[in-house]
Amino acid sequence: MTHPGPDPLVVRLRAAGCVFADEEAAVLREAAAGDAARLERLAARRLAGQPLETVVGWAEFRGLRVAVEPGVFVPRRRTGLLVDLALRHAAPGAVAVELCAGAAAAAAALAAEAPELEVHAAELDPAAVRVARRNLDPARVHEGDLYDALPADLRWRVRILVANAPYVPTREVPLMPPEARQHEPRLALDGGADGLDVQRRVIAGAPEWLAPGGVLLVETSERQAPTTVALMREAGLVAGSVHDEGIAATAAAGVRPESGGRAGSGG
Ligand SMILES: C[S@@+](CC[C@H](N)C(=O)[O-])C[C@H]1O[C@@H](n2cnc3c(N)ncnc32)[C@H](O)[C@@H]1O
């Protein structure tokens, strides 16, 4: 009995450093749908170092196939922690917003897993906005700088506010894996000197948008979590952090008190 030789595509992917070469070969073949020339074009892009997700046009996120395109941040599995935490606050008709949404994977997962929510997403980069509009009701994807993008009638009505803002310190961006630093936009990665420039603005603005009892959930790193939590407390939120070892994820959560605090006091 003869054995088939090794799959040449798997061999090439492995030689290029792809750890999950068998799985990647299967995904590429599915995307090529039996067209050998197309498979070769897709494989060439992957072998040149482009992320598998942007090569095939989708990323798996909490069981969804989320549309992604070259030049847009690829959703990471760890961001599922924001969704897990957000689901605890879901209620019929409640407003949920994903800021710095990228492809809006977290927003899409929330809409799928808690259809009773009114889910919005906002993002600055027009390329990401275009992709987000493929993943979420396009009328609920807003373009602009942080809160400036949001419809005014959401002010003080947001029950769940999630943000995976860029949080890599500038000096650490060159240390990121090539798939990130060469293929994802700087705007999606670089969080400034201490990594927290955008987070600071997200947190400072949250009390003006959260409903009483509403929650702000921000992805962060274990190292940065104490600062993220402190920023939330400075903003008048009741805050703490959560770590999920299984998906190497850390998030800070801050709740706007039902009464008191600074929120709404400025009119
Ligand atoms: C780390 S990526 C996360 C994307 C998405 N939330 C996810 O988890 O897949 C950060 C995103 O924030 C966006 N961004 C950066 N600065 C922003 C700003 N001032 N206003 C809105 N979005 C911003 C970037 O374009 C990028 O899409």
The ligand as a MOL file (V3000), in Angstrom:
LIG
                    3D

  0  0  0     0  0            999 V3000
M  V30 BEGIN CTAB
M  V30 COUNTS 27 29 0 0 0
M  V30 BEGIN ATOM
M  V30 1 C -6.6010 47.6550 18.2550 0
M  V30 2 S -7.6490 48.0790 16.9040 0 CHG=1
M  V30 3 C -9.1260 47.2480 17.4600 0
M  V30 4 C -10.2050 47.0930 16.4490 0
M  V30 5 C -11.4250 46.3140 16.9780 0
M  V30 6 N -11.9830 46.9420 18.1310 0
M  V30 7 C -11.0310 44.8910 17.2980 0
M  V30 8 O -10.8710 44.5420 18.4670 0
M  V30 9 O -10.8970 44.0920 16.3710 0 CHG=-1
M  V30 10 C -7.9860 49.7870 17.2950 0
M  V30 11 C -8.9310 50.5080 16.3420 0
M  V30 12 O -9.1100 51.8520 16.8490 0
M  V30 13 C -9.2040 52.7380 15.7510 0
M  V30 14 N -8.8950 54.0910 16.2400 0
M  V30 15 C -7.6910 54.6000 16.6000 0
M  V30 16 N -7.8210 55.8680 17.0110 0
M  V30 17 C -9.1550 56.1700 16.9260 0
M  V30 18 C -9.9190 57.3380 17.2240 0
M  V30 19 N -9.3370 58.4550 17.6930 0
M  V30 20 N -11.2570 57.3100 17.0230 0
M  V30 21 C -11.8520 56.1710 16.5530 0
M  V30 22 N -11.1750 55.0370 16.2390 0
M  V30 23 C -9.8450 55.0350 16.4280 0
M  V30 24 C -8.2070 52.1810 14.7560 0
M  V30 25 O -8.4470 52.6510 13.4550 0
M  V30 26 C -8.4430 50.6670 14.9150 0
M  V30 27 O -9.4250 50.2120 14.0180 0
M  V30 END ATOM
M  V30 BEGIN BOND
M  V30 1 1 1 2
M  V30 2 1 2 3
M  V30 3 1 2 10
M  V30 4 1 3 4
M  V30 5 1 4 5
M  V30 6 1 5 6
M  V30 7 1 5 7
M  V30 8 2 7 8
M  V30 9 1 7 9
M  V30 10 1 10 11
M  V30 11 1 11 12
M  V30 12 1 11 26
M  V30 13 1 12 13
M  V30 14 1 13 14
M  V30 15 1 13 24
M  V30 16 1 14 15
M  V30 17 1 14 23
M  V30 18 2 15 16
M  V30 19 1 16 17
M  V30 20 1 17 18
M  V30 21 2 17 23
M  V30 22 1 18 19
M  V30 23 2 18 20
M  V30 24 1 20 21
M  V30 25 2 21 22
M  V30 26 1 22 23
M  V30 27 1 24 25
M  V30 28 1 24 26
M  V30 29 1 26 27
M  V30 END BOND
M  V30 END CTAB
M  END
